[in-house]
């Protein structure tokens, strides 16, 4: 994390004539460094793009422009989500580079807050609506015009291959490490579920958010409705099933003990399909359960591999944090597997309900 005083010259690159009054850390993202900049007029968000993860920052900016331009073509009353505006620099660029660091600034969507856990059925319904609405708004945007800002992202067979390479020279001394290795060994056969369906033409490429975890939804403080979906660096061509699985992973995880809340899942999926059901196919429904099961497995695999490699990707605040994150994701995945009949029955009911409403 950079020294806050050193950020004032960076922030001034995006302020035109505004005076920078204060800068403070914002959020708890594991990839980019994010700050709230207070000025004498409009506050904004300043981010240092992690170029180890996003080696071509300009592609992120171009994707966000394409998103904004597409939404501007919609009827205003049909768009229920705000997308942050990209602020330009004094030289009318959209990125500022200093000492190898790349910075960008975004408008602040005011009077909003993010949640770390679902607190009510209303919160769950809002999360489902917002993701479904996002997918529906972008369902007629050609994914081919977007850059793939993270090649290999969510391609679970690729993560599994990397894990196998790392495991070959790793020492699994902790019981938690042995648990993770055993779990991966038992479920490694599911790694290709979605990619195989894509290759077979069963699941098409669409525009996805890429990281729709709960704290990337912004709730209006007064209405308690979601008004924005942020952290759009991972917007790219992909499978909406990755987004659905990741959203449910984030929203439906319980703690003490770690498990999967199928009732919360039901609320989110019903609200999601009320929006996205307009373009859902038979195959889209068929691969919902595999997606729900796969994403915590994939994330646990990534956390565990990063732990074995010395925590190169995900930020940690103490030794062993990525190992504990991996264990939690595998426990969540185990809970999903144990509830497979219940989740599949839920999907079948929602499929009948949603497709019946379409006919």
C-alpha positions in Angstrom: 0.0 0.0 0.0 1.6 3.3 -1.0 2.1 6.2 1.4 -1.0 8.4 1.3 1.0 11.7 1.0 2.6 10.4 -2.1 -0.8 10.1 -3.8 -1.7 13.8 -3.7 0.3 14.6 -6.9 -1.3 11.5 -8.6 -4.8 12.5 -7.6 -4.2 16.1 -8.9 -3.7 14.6 -12.4 -7.4 13.9 -12.5 -8.9 17.0 -10.7 -8.5 19.8 -13.3 -9.0 22.9 -11.1 -10.2 21.1 -8.0 -8.1 21.1 -4.8 -7.4 17.7 -3.2 -8.4 17.8 0.4 -7.9 14.2 1.6 -7.2 10.7 0.5 -8.1 7.5 2.3 -8.1 3.8 1.5 -11.4 2.5 0.1 -12.7 -1.1 0.2 -10.8 -4.3 0.8 -10.1 -5.6 -2.7 -7.5 -8.3 -3.1 -6.1 -7.0 -6.4 -6.0 -3.3 -7.0 -5.2 -0.5 -4.5 -8.3 1.8 -4.2 -8.7 5.2 -2.5 -11.4 7.8 -1.9 -10.2 11.2 -3.0 -12.0 14.2 -1.4 -11.8 17.5 -3.3 -13.4 20.9 -2.8 -16.2 19.9 -5.2 -16.7 16.2 -6.2 -15.1 13.2 -4.5 -13.8 10.4 -6.8 -12.2 7.0 -6.7 -8.5 6.6 -7.4 -7.1 3.2 -8.3 -3.6 1.8 -8.9 -4.1 -1.0 -11.4 -2.2 -4.2 -10.5 -0.2 -4.7 -13.7 0.9 -8.1 -12.5 -2.7 -9.1 -12.9 -3.7 -6.7 -15.7 -0.6 -6.2 -17.8 -2.4 -4.1 -20.4 -4.3 -1.4 -18.4 -5.5 0.4 -21.6 -7.7 -2.6 -22.4 -9.6 -2.2 -19.1 -10.3 1.4 -20.0 -11.4 0.5 -23.5 -13.8 -2.2 -22.2 -15.4 0.2 -19.7 -15.9 2.8 -22.5 -17.6 0.1 -24.7 -19.9 -0.7 -21.8 -20.8 2.9 -21.1 -21.5 3.6 -24.8 -23.7 0.5 -25.1 -25.8 1.5 -22.1 -26.2 5.1 -23.4 -28.0 3.6 -26.4 -30.6 2.1 -24.2 -33.8 3.9 -23.1 -32.9 5.7 -19.9 -35.8 4.2 -17.9 -34.8 0.7 -18.9 -31.3 0.9 -17.2 -31.6 0.4 -13.5 -27.8 0.3 -12.7 -25.2 3.1 -12.8 -21.8 2.4 -14.2 -19.0 4.6 -12.9 -17.7 7.2 -15.4 -14.0 7.3 -16.3 -12.3 10.6 -15.4 -9.7 12.0 -17.8 -6.3 13.4 -16.9 -5.1 16.9 -17.5 -3.7 15.6 -20.8 -7.1 14.1 -21.7 -5.9 10.6 -21.3 -7.6 8.0 -19.0 -4.5 6.5 -17.3 -1.6 8.2 -15.5 1.7 6.4 -15.3 4.4 7.2 -12.7 7.4 5.0 -11.8 5.8 2.0 -13.5 2.5 2.4 -11.7 -0.7 2.9 -13.7 -3.5 5.0 -12.1 -7.0 5.7 -13.2 -9.9 7.6 -11.7 -13.7 6.9 -11.6 -16.7 8.8 -10.5 -18.0 8.1 -7.1 -21.5 6.8 -6.9 -22.6 8.7 -3.9 -24.8 7.8 -0.9 -24.1 4.1 -1.4 -22.6 1.3 0.7 -21.5 -2.3 0.1 -22.2 -5.3 2.2 -19.9 -8.1 3.3 -22.7 -10.5 4.1 -26.3 -10.9 3.1 -28.4 -9.5 6.0 -32.0 -10.2 4.7 -34.1 -11.8 2.0 -34.4 -8.3 0.5 -30.6 -8.1 0.2 -30.5 -11.5 -1.5 -33.3 -10.6 -3.9 -31.5 -7.3 -4.8 -28.2 -9.2 -5.6 -30.1 -11.6 -7.9 -31.9 -8.8 -9.6 -28.8 -6.7 -10.1 -26.7 -9.4 -11.7 -29.6 -10.6 -13.9 -30.3 -7.0 -15.0 -26.6 -6.5 -15.7 -26.5 -9.6 -17.9 -29.8 -8.7 -19.6 -28.6 -5.1 -20.4 -25.4 -6.6 -22.0 -27.0 -9.6 -23.7 -27.2 -7.7 -27.0 -23.6 -6.4 -26.8 -21.2 -8.5 -29.0 -18.7 -10.0 -26.6 -16.2 -10.1 -29.5 -15.6 -6.3 -29.3 -14.3 -6.6 -25.8 -10.7 -7.3 -24.8 -10.0 -10.4 -22.7 -8.3 -8.5 -19.9 -7.5 -11.7 -18.0 -6.7 -14.6 -20.4 -7.3 -17.9 -18.6 -9.5 -16.3 -15.9 -12.1 -18.9 -14.7 -10.6 -21.5 -17.0 -10.5 -24.1 -14.2 -8.6 -26.8 -16.2 -5.8 -24.3 -16.6 -5.7 -23.6 -12.8 -5.7 -27.4 -12.2 -2.7 -27.8 -14.5 -0.8 -25.1 -12.8 -1.7 -26.7 -9.4 -0.3 -30.0 -10.5 3.0 -28.4 -11.5 3.3 -26.6 -8.2 2.3 -29.7 -6.2 5.0 -31.8 -7.8 7.7 -29.9 -5.7 5.6 -28.9 -2.7 5.9 -30.1 0.9 2.4 -30.6 2.4 3.4 -30.4 6.1 0.2 -28.9 7.5 -3.0 -30.9 8.0 -4.9 -28.2 6.2 -2.7 -28.6 3.2 -3.2 -32.3 3.1 -7.0 -31.7 3.4 -6.9 -29.4 0.4 -4.8 -31.8 -1.7 -7.2 -34.7 -0.9 -10.3 -32.6 -1.7 -8.8 -31.5 -5.1 -8.0 -35.1 -5.8 -11.6 -36.2 -5.2 -13.3 -33.5 -7.2 -10.7 -32.8 -10.0 -13.1 -34.4 -12.5 -15.5 -31.4 -12.3 -12.8 -28.9 -13.4 -13.8 -29.1 -17.1 -17.6 -29.0 -16.7 -18.3 -25.6 -18.1 -15.4 -25.4 -20.5 -16.4 -28.6 -22.1 -20.0 -27.3 -22.5 -18.6 -24.2 -24.1 -16.5 -26.2 -26.6 -19.5 -28.3 -27.4 -21.5 -25.2 -28.3 -23.9 -25.7 -25.4 -22.9 -22.5 -23.5 -22.3 -19.4 -25.7 -19.8 -16.6 -24.9 -21.6 -13.5 -23.5 -20.4 -10.3 -21.7 -19.7 -11.1 -18.1 -18.7 -9.0 -15.0 -16.1 -11.5 -14.0 -16.1 -10.7 -10.3 -19.7 -10.2 -9.0 -19.0 -10.9 -5.3 -21.3 -9.3 -2.9 -19.1 -6.3 -2.0 -19.0 -5.2 -5.6 -22.8 -4.4 -5.4 -23.6 -0.9 -4.2 -26.8 -0.4 -2.2 -28.4 3.0 -2.0 -28.3 4.0 1.7 -31.9 5.3 1.7 -33.9 2.9 -0.6 -31.6 -0.2 0.2 -31.8 -1.1 -3.5 -28.7 -2.0 -5.5 -27.9 0.9 -7.8 -24.5 -0.1 -9.2 -22.2 -2.9 -9.9 -18.5 -1.9 -9.6 -15.0 -3.3 -10.1 -15.5 -3.7 -13.8 -11.8 -4.6 -14.7 -12.8 -8.2 -15.2 -15.6 -7.4 -17.7 -14.8 -9.6 -20.7 -16.2 -12.3 -23.0 -17.1 -15.4 -20.9 -19.8 -17.6 -19.6 -22.5 -16.0 -17.5 -22.4 -19.2 -15.4 -19.1 -18.1 -14.0 -20.8 -14.9 -12.7 -23.8 -16.8 -11.3 -21.6 -19.3 -9.5 -19.4 -16.6 -8.1 -22.3 -14.4 -6.9 -23.9 -17.4 -5.2 -20.5 -18.4 -3.7 -20.1 -15.0 -2.2 -23.7 -14.4 -1.0 -24.7 -17.9 0.2 -21.7 -18.9 2.3 -22.4 -19.3 5.9 -19.8 -19.3 8.7 -19.4 -21.3 11.9 -19.7 -23.8 10.4 -18.9 -23.0 6.8 -21.7 -24.1 4.5 -24.0 -23.2 1.6 -27.4 -21.5 2.4 -29.8 -23.1 -0.2 -32.6 -20.8 0.9 -30.6 -17.7 0.1 -29.6 -19.4 -3.2 -33.3 -19.8 -4.0 -34.1 -16.1 -3.5 -31.1 -15.0 -5.6 -31.7 -17.3 -8.5 -35.4 -16.5 -8.7 -34.7 -12.8 -8.8 -31.8 -13.4 -11.3 -34.0 -15.4 -13.7 -36.8 -12.8 -13.5 -34.3 -10.7 -15.5 -32.0 -13.0 -17.3 -34.6 -15.7 -18.0 -35.4 -13.7 -21.1 -32.3 -15.1 -22.9 -31.8 -18.4 -20.9 -31.7 -21.6 -23.0 -32.3 -25.2 -21.9 -28.6 -25.7 -21.7 -28.2 -22.6 -19.6 -30.4 -24.2 -17.0 -28.7 -27.6 -17.3 -25.4 -26.1 -16.3 -26.5 -24.0 -13.3 -25.8 -26.7 -10.7 -22.3 -27.5 -12.2 -21.5 -23.8 -12.1 -22.6 -23.4 -8.5 -20.4 -26.4 -7.5 -17.5 -25.4 -9.6 -16.7 -21.8 -8.6 -15.8 -22.5 -4.9 -13.8 -25.4 -6.0 -12.0 -23.2 -8.5 -11.4 -20.4 -6.0 -10.1 -22.9 -3.4 -7.8 -24.3 -6.0 -6.4 -20.8 -6.8 -6.0 -19.9 -3.1 -4.2 -23.2 -2.3 -1.9 -22.9 -5.3 -1.1 -19.3 -4.4 -0.3 -20.5 -0.8 2.1 -23.2 -2.2 3.8 -20.6 -4.4 4.4 -18.1 -1.6 1.3 -15.8 -1.9 2.2 -14.1 -5.2 -1.4 -13.3 -6.4 -3.8 -12.7 -3.6 -3.0 -10.1 -0.9 -2.4 -11.5 2.5 -2.0 -9.9 5.9 -0.5 -12.9 7.7 1.1 -16.2 6.9 -1.2 -19.0 6.0 -4.1 -16.7 5.1 -4.5 -18.1 1.6 -4.4 -21.7 3.0 -7.3 -20.9 5.3 -9.2 -19.2 2.5 -8.7 -22.4 0.4 -10.0 -24.6 3.2 -13.2 -22.4 3.6 -13.9 -22.6 -0.2 -13.5 -26.4 -0.2 -15.8 -26.7 2.8 -18.3 -24.5 1.0 -18.0 -26.7 -2.1 -18.5 -29.8 0.1 -21.8 -28.3 1.4 -23.0 -27.7 -2.1 -22.2 -31.3 -3.1 -24.1 -32.6 -0.1 -27.2 -30.5 -1.1 -27.1 -31.4 -4.8 -30.7 -32.9 -4.8 -32.2 -29.8 -3.2 -30.3 -27.4 -5.5 -31.3 -29.4 -8.6 -34.9 -29.5 -7.5 -34.8 -25.7 -7.0 -33.4 -25.1 -10.5 -36.0 -27.4 -12.1 -38.8 -25.5 -10.4 -37.4 -22.1 -11.4 -36.9 -23.4 -15.0 -40.5 -24.4 -15.2 -41.7 -21.2 -13.7 -39.5 -18.9 -15.9 -39.9 -20.7 -19.2 -43.6 -21.0 -18.6 -43.9 -17.3 -18.2 -42.0 -16.8 -21.5 -44.4 -19.1 -23.5 
